[in-house]
Amino acid sequence: MSTSDNKPALASSTHHADGSVDNSRRQFFRQAVASTLGAAAMMNMVPAAIRSQAWAAGSDAPEITEVKIGFIPLTDCAPIVVAAQMGFDKKYGIKIIPSKEASWAGVRDKLVNGELHASHVLYGMMYGSQMGIGGQQKDMNVLMALNNNGQGITLSSQLKDKGVNSGATLKRLIDNENRDFTFAQTFPTGTHAMWLYYWLANYGINPMSDVKTIVVPPPQMVANMRIGNMDGFCVGEPWNARAIFDKVGFTVTTTQDIWTDHPEKVLGCTADFVAKHPNTALAMTKAILEACRYIDATEHRAEVAKLISGKAYVNAPEEVIAGRFIGDYENGIGKKWKDPNFMKFFNDGKVNFPYLSDGMWFLTQHKRWGLLKSDPDYLAIAKKVNRIDIYTEAAKSLGITVPADPMRTSKLIDGVVWDGKDPKGYANSFKIKG
């Protein structure tokens, strides 16, 4: 694995301590015009349209104008779809081509081989590829986070019939019933695997030895549960809601109850792509960040649910998507509630900032479950993968506040606090591990 530092976010750029970036080519353009017309004349005498054309012809123009961005049929693919369908991409000189993919493994492979320029992708999967876990090692970049919250763990109706309605009652059944229990997640290093494992372990169930775990693509979860291939699964919406809609399962927990405002999907690409197309990467980030801000406005949620429900995208009934999309939850066994921690896409930019501690957390769990055999340099890897510099430039251009601290503090379901300060100690502190 390469240990070289990140290449700059923009060619010939200067990075400052506060995270801002000056592009020397951009400065050159400004200085050249200013020296000819004078600084005041540059702003007052040149018509806006001409200034716009000159700017686009300068060094900030995207290196490629059609950008193929992958997505998996999940509610949280919405930023990619909205950016493409509502014209946020055009504002920044690019055309986003959303590419519906069949599985996370397919997304991984197409990112690595260049078939996709970028993707809606599992946070943990980006770090798995960076570390060469379960596939080819490839240096990866996280440009921004797309959403927090909004995933779930579904158990089969057969378990409900045996008295299971919680982690504690599931533990009791597993201890007393002499058979194999099977649980599905969506990718070995991904978010859903980590939420499932963390939740099971919280109730004394070792996901590596007490149950069997399998990988199933998100849209196939409900069908596999219907035919009895699994006792439970962890997946993004709308597939937990769909299991209830189809009367094959119930929600035993949401992921926001495991970790409120947890990191989830990201806009990811290879480090090679960013190095070769820095302006395109910045344009993508701006367009999708604007889309996230648009989606997070509650009054837009119904419109977006209808848009993404189509066959080209999530391919699920609009009403199945819409309920949890606005925080209207029911668990399928009698409980209904308004969840204040439903899927967030913006939250004044706090969702989208690529916190180093978020990336490091996934590495700690990869170490916990034996996917990494030794402790890596957690912070150095996160600094390499998470492109705070690119995100900062995009956010500042949109007037979005950037957090001062690249670490954040969270308390998970077991009461343990994660703040990124001692990742090695944290990774090795768990009683139940792989």
N, C-alpha and C positions, 0 to 999 in steps of 0.2 A: 504494500500500500504506500502510495506516495505520501511523503510528509512535508512536501513543499507548501509554502504559504499560498493563500488565495491570490489569484490574479486580481487586479483592481476591478471595481465594478464597471468602470468606463475606461476606455483606452486613454493613456496619457493623463490619468487623473491624480489628484492629490487628496488624500484622506486626512481629515482633521480630527482632533481629539473628541470633538462632540459628535462625530459620526457623519458630518456633512462631507460632500464631495465637490471639488471644483474640477471642471473639465478644461484642460489647457487648450484644447482645440476650440471649445466654446469661447473661452476667454480671448483667444486669438481673433476669432470672428468679431467679437464685440469691440475689441481694441482697434481692429482694422477699420471697421465702419466709423467708430468714434473719431479716429484720427483724421478721417476724410471729412466728415460732416460736423464734428464736434459732438460732445455727449448730449447736449440738449437737442441739437438738430436731429440726432439719430432717433430720438424718441418722438419729436414733434413734427418733423418734416416728412418722414417716410410713411406713406399710407400703411394702415394696419395690414391690408391684404398683401402688400409687397413685403412688409416685414415678415409675415407668416411664410410667404413663399421662400424668402431668403433663408429663414430659419430651417425650413424643411430641407433645403438644398445643402445646408451646412452639415457639420459633423454629428448633429443629433439625430439625423435620419436613421430609422431602423435599417439594419443591414439586409434583412429579408422582410417582405411585406405580408406574406401568407404564413401564418404560424399554426401548425397542427398540434392541438392540445387534446390529450386523451382524457377520458373520464369513464368511471364505472357508474351504472344506473343506480344512483343513490340520491337522496334528497340534497345532500351536501355537494353535489356536482353543480348546483345552481349558479355559483359565480361564473363558471366557464360558459354556461348556456346563456346567462343574462348578458355577459360582456359581448358575446357574439351576436345575439339576437336583438339587442337593444342599442347597438351602435357605439358602446363605450370604446370598442377597439378602434373604430375609425378615427376617433379624436386624436389618437396617437400614431396614426399612419400605418396601422397594421390591420389585417383581416384574420380573425381567429377562426380556424376550422375545427369545430368540436369533433372528436373521433371516439365513438362509442366502443368500448373494449369489453371483452368477455370475462377477463379475470385479472387479478392483481399481478399474477405471474406474467401475463401477457403485457401488462403495462411496464413492468420492470424490464422485460426483454426488449420492448420497442423503444424505451428510453435509451437503453444502453447501446442499441445498434443504430439509433438515429431515425427510426421510422416515426417516432414522435419527437417533436421539439421540446415539449413540456407536458405535464399532466397534473390533473387532480389526483393526488396520491396519498397513501397512508404515511403519516409522519415516520413511524418506526421502520417502514420499508426503505425509506431513503437512507437511514442509518445502517440498516442491514446491508444494502448495496455498497455503501461506503466502506464497511468493514469486511465485505466479501463473505457474508454469512449466507449459506445456501444458494450461492450463485456467483457469477463473475464479479470480482471486485471492480468498482468503477467510482471515481470521485464524483460526488453528487453535490448539488446546491439546492437549498431550500430558499426560495425567494420571498415567500410570505406564508403565513397560516391562512387557511380559508374559513375555518369554523371552529367553534368550541361546542361541546355537549352534543346531545341528540342521537346517541347510539343506545343500544339496550341489550339485555340478555333475556332471551325467550326460552321457556321450558315447555315441554310438550303437555298436551291435555291429559295424557296418560299419567304423568307424574302428579298433576293436580288431583286426579281421581284416587291417587294413593296418599293424599294428604299433604303433598308438598306445596307450599306457598311462600317459601323463604329460603335463605341460605341454610339456616339451622335445620329446617325440616328436610332439606335435600341431603344434608350431611347424615342425618339419622337414617334416611332410606338407603343411602349408599352403604352405610355401615351394616345394615341389617338384611339387605337383599343380595343374595349370592349370584350376581351376574355382572357383566361388563356394562358400564355406563359410557355413552359416547357423546362428546360435545364438539361442536364445529366452530371454527373461527375462519377468517378470510385469508390470512397469509401468516406464515410462521413468525416473522419479525414485526408484523403490523400492529396497529392500535387495538384491533378487536381481540387478537390473541392476548395482548397484555392486559386488557380490561377483564377478560374472562379468567385468566390465570390469577390476577390479583384478587378478584372477587371470590373465586373458589378457595384460595388460600386463606382469605380472611375468615372463612368458616371451617378451617381445619382440613380442607380437601386439597391434597397435592395433585395438581393437574398433570404432573409428569408420571405419577405412579398409581394414584387412586382411581383415575378415569382414563379413558382413551380420548385423544383429541384428533380431529381430522380437519382438512382444509376444504372449504366449499365456497365457490364464488357467491357474492351476495344475492343475486337474483334467483339462485337455485336453492336457497336455504329453506323456504317454505315448502317447496315441492318435496325436498328430501325429508323434512319433518313429517309431512303428510303420509309418506310411505314407510315411516318408522326407522329411517336410517340414523336418527340421532335423538337423544334425550333433551338436548338444549343447544342453543347457539348464541353467539354474540355477533351482532351485525349492525350496520347503520340503518337508519330509517330510509324508506318506509317499510322495510321488510319485517320489523317487529310488529308494527301496526297491521301489516297484511296478514300475519299469522293469526292475530285476533279476529280480523275481518273474515278469514277463511275458517275460523273455529278449529285451528289445529294446535294452538299454543297460547301462552299468556306471558306477560312481562313480569319477571321476578324482580328486576331492578333496572333502572336507567343508569347510563354511565355517568351522568352528572351527579348521581348519588354515590358513585364510587369516588369521583374527583370533580367537584364543582368547577366549571369553566376549564375543563381539561383540554389540552391540545388535541386536534383530531386530523383533518386532512390539510395538506399543504399544496402550494404550487411548486412543483419540483421539476428539475431538469438536470442534465449532466453539467459538471464544471466545464467541460470542453465547450458545450453550447454557449455558456455565458462568456467564456474567454473569446470565442469567435464572433459572438453577436451581442456585445454588451448593451448597445442601444435598443435592440429588439427585446432583450430581457427586461430592461427598464420600462419600455412601452407596455409590455405584457403586464408587468406588475402594476403600473398605473391604471390600466384598463380594468383589471380584475379587482383592484382595490376599490375603484369607483363602483363596480358592480356589487361588491360586498356591502358597501355603504347603502346602496339603493335597496338591496334585499332586506337589510336589517330594519328598515322602516316598516312598522307593522302594517301600515295601509297598503303596502305593496305585496304582502305575503300571498294573498289569494290569487293575485294576478300571476305571480311567479309559480305558485303551485300548479296552476292551470298550464302554464308554459312547459314546465318540466315533466308533466304527467304524460305527455305525448309519446308515441311509439319510438320516436327518434331518440328519446332521452331516457326517462325512468321507466316508462311503459307500465304505469300502475294507475288505478282509479284516482281521480283528483281528490275525492273525499278521504281516501286512505292517506294521501300525502298531507292534506291541508290541516287535519286536526293537530297532530303533534308539531307541525310547522309553526303553529301559533301558540303552542303550549297547552293545548287541550288534550289531556292524557286520560286514558282508562287502561287498567291493567289486564282486563279480560276475565277477572275473577271477582268483580264487584266494586272495585275502587275507581273513583273518578276524581281528578284534581286539576287545578290550574298550576302548571309548573313554571315558576319564574325563571328557572335555569334551562329553558328550552334552547334549541339550536340557535346560537348567535353567530353572525357573520362579520360583525364590525365592532359594535360596542365602543364607539369613539376611538377606534384603532387598537384597542387593547387586545382584540382577537387576533389581529393580523401581524402584529410585531413578532418576529421570529426569535423569541427568548432563547438564549443559550441554555438555560436550565431546562426548558422543555425538551430540546434535543438530547441533552445529557440524561434525562430521566429514562428515555427509551434504551439508551446504552446500559444504564444500571439494571434494567429489567432483562435485557439480553444476557447480561452477566449472571443475574440471579437464576435464570432458568437454564443455564449451561450452554447457551448459544455462543457466548464468548467464554473462552477457557481461562482468560486472565483479564485483569483490569487494564483497560486502555487509558490513554491520556484523555480523559473525558472532556475537559475544557478545551484542549487544543483541537480536538475533532469537531466539537460544536462550533468553534470559531471558524473552522474551515468550511463546514457545510452550510451553516446559517448565514446568509448574506445580508447582514444588518445594514451594510453600506448601501446596497441597492434599494432595500426597503426604505431606508431613511430618506434617500433622494426622492423616491416616489411619493412618500407620505408628505414630506415638506412641500413638494410642488402642489399638493392638493390641500394644503392647509391643515393637515392631520397631525395632531400631537404625537411625538415619538417618546416612549418611556425613557427615562434617564438611566434606568438600571436594566441591563440585559438579563438579570436574574429575577425570578419572582418566587414567592413563598406560597405554598398550598398545603392544606391538611387533607389527607385522603381518608377513606372509609374506616381504616383501622386506627385512626388518630395519629398516625405518624406524619410528621412534617417534612416536606421536601423543599429545600431552598437552594440546592446546587452547590452548597459550600463544601461538603465532604462526600462526593459521589462514591468514592471507594468504600468508605465506611457505611454509607447507606446501602449500597449494593450487597454488601456482605453481612448486613445486620438482620436479615429476615430468617426466621426459624424454619419456614417452609420454603424450600428452594429446589432447583433441579440438580 
